[in-house]
Amino acid sequence: MLALNAYITFIRAAETLTAHLGASLTQKGLTLSQFGILEALYFTGPQCQRELSTRMLKSRANITTVIDNLEKQALVKRIRQKEDRRFVTIHLTTKGRACIETRLPDHIQEIVTCLEALNKKEQTDLYRIARKLGLAVARQS
């Protein structure tokens, strides 16, 4: 019962935080998934869709749709490799880089504001516990 209650509480808190952050981004013209892809490309550079789907914990079909929508907005571009035309990498455009650089500071501040409900020790404990749980579940998979 303790594990079930902990799980439900953890998921509800995470989903509440995610919904809040998603609504904040939607007001600025991006979904949380779109922002996540722009952020990943910004910090790690061009990637293939498979890498992005793994990083974002989303299906390849979902990532394809998100990238299609980002491409329509000219925020990313697909570049097919010359050596193997089946391999496509996703790149930030100049407009995409400007978009993420404009929105990232506000998004970070929104996260900081939300987590101010916890003191520094509680934030450290949350990080440690969530990481421990994530790694343990990943090892079981």
C-alpha positions, 0 to 999 in steps of 0.5 A: 500500500505504501508503494502504491500511495507513493507512486500515485502521489509522485505521478500526480505531482509530476503531472500537475507540474507538467500541465502547469509548465505546458500551459505556460509554454502553450501561451508562448506558442509551443507545446511541451514536446516541441519545447523539449525537442528544441531544447535537446537540439540546442544543448546536444546538437543535431540528432536523428529522430530515434535519438530524440524519441529515446531522449524524450521518452516518446514514440517515434510516431509522436516525435515525427508529428512534433518534428513535422509541426516544428518544421512547418514553423521553420524552427527545425529542418531535416537533413538527409545524409549523403552517405546513407539517404535513409538517415535523417538528422534534425537540426535547429534553424536560426529561427529555432535557435532564437525561439529556444534562446528567447523562451528558455530563461522564462521556462527555467524561471517557471520551474524554479518558481514552482519548486520553491514550494520545497526548500533546498534540502527537499529539492536535493532529496527529490533529485536524489530519490527520483534519480535513484528510482529512475535508474532502478526501473531502467535496470529492470527494463 
